Amino acid sequence: MTRHDSVLDLIGGTPLVGIHALSPNPDVRIWAKLEGQNPGGSSKDRIARQMVQMAEADGILTPGSGQIILEPSSGNTGIGLALVAKLRGYRLRVVLPDNVSIERRQLLQIFGAEVVASPGAEGSNGAIRRAEQLAAEDDSLVLLFQYGNPANPLAHYTTTGPEILADCPEVDVFCAGLGTSGTLMGVGRFLKEHKPDLVVVAVEPPAGELVQGLRNLDDGFVPPIFDPDVLDRKMIVRPRESIEWTRRLLSSCGVFAGISSGAAVAGAVKYAASMTSGTIVVLLPDGGWKYLSSGAWTDDLDVVEERAQRINYW
Ligand SMILES: Cc1ncc(COP(=O)(O)O)c(C=O)c1O
């Protein structure tokens, strides 16, 4: 297609694919944005690049310096940052709950990240607390902190949002899962500036239940980048539904995506049922590869559900 000097130039520009077969109403079209096509495998490549670029512009990071970036992420942000850090000449230390899946640990190690464990039972909030503690003890560590870094929504405001508008100018509804909220904030703001009637739909698990990669804002931590005014609707999706829709994405549409993508699609389909006609774009943050050991496509639903509460696949 094209040629590029660096793999970092391959970040973004992901395709939309029709998943209309899953729509409950033939007059409601649903397009999925396949973020698994990014070089590190997820939407988080976008924010990793933007957070490092902004820290460099602010003089917090100096390329090639070997400075250590610290981030509480077992998941996609860790992988995206490891990729960017390697190419820009930094070390990366990730704080990782000790119950993460084998694929997660392997990927982070392969990409060259150093790993610090936090208690698995405390989930991502425990990893955030541990990272803040480490940063307070050692001021040479650079904590980019995706939950509070304006570069996170900015990456989606400057790249993901414009891509969606260019590829699907008829979009009426944008639907995505809520983790740090960066995707919803950045894409939501951009699209609303161009289409004031656009509806932004956030997908969350019920309080106290775990859908890998997503959080319920009632569970005790509201990301500082979150602005409630950008959201119009919230759809609650349970862990079991996420797995069911992850399977349907593959069986009906041939799309092999991660479990939070199943959740986002479940939310989009529920919202579609309330529309008479129109167009929804739903963002699928990553591909299915990192979730193979969850058995999401192969094992009994009860077994998968139980495993997903115990092991951190995100
Ligand atoms: C797999 C997965 N799904 C969904 C999300 C949510 O995206 P955001 O952090 O932009 O809200 C994330 C990140 O937190 C993720 O890694």
The ligand as an SDF file (V2000), in Angstrom:
LIG
                    3D

 16 16  0  0  0  0  0  0  0  0999 V2000
   -9.1850   -3.7740   25.8980 C   0  0  0  0  0  0  0  0  0  0  0  0
   -9.6770   -2.4230   26.2370 C   0  0  0  0  0  0  0  0  0  0  0  0
  -10.9530   -2.1100   26.0350 N   0  0  0  0  0  0  0  0  0  0  0  0
  -11.4380   -0.8820   26.3370 C   0  0  0  0  0  0  0  0  0  0  0  0
  -10.6680    0.0980   26.8780 C   0  0  0  0  0  0  0  0  0  0  0  0
  -11.2730    1.4350   27.1870 C   0  0  0  0  0  0  0  0  0  0  0  0
  -10.7490    2.5290   26.4670 O   0  0  0  0  0  0  0  0  0  0  0  0
  -10.5000    3.9360   27.1720 P   0  0  0  0  0  0  0  0  0  0  0  0
   -9.3710    3.7550   28.1610 O   0  0  0  0  0  0  0  0  0  0  0  0
  -10.1250    4.8920   26.0890 O   0  0  0  0  0  0  0  0  0  0  0  0
  -11.7460    4.3310   27.8900 O   0  0  0  0  0  0  0  0  0  0  0  0
   -9.3560   -0.2340   27.1190 C   0  0  0  0  0  0  0  0  0  0  0  0
   -8.5320    0.6880   27.8340 C   0  0  0  0  0  0  0  0  0  0  0  0
   -8.7150    1.0890   28.9490 O   0  0  0  0  0  0  0  0  0  0  0  0
   -8.8340   -1.4930   26.7650 C   0  0  0  0  0  0  0  0  0  0  0  0
   -7.5460   -1.8170   26.9260 O   0  0  0  0  0  0  0  0  0  0  0  0
  1  2  1  0
  2  3  1  0
  2 15  2  0
  3  4  2  0
  4  5  1  0
  5  6  1  0
  5 12  2  0
  6  7  1  0
  7  8  1  0
  8  9  2  0
  8 10  1  0
  8 11  1  0
 12 13  1  0
 12 15  1  0
 13 14  2  0
 15 16  1  0
M  END
$$$$
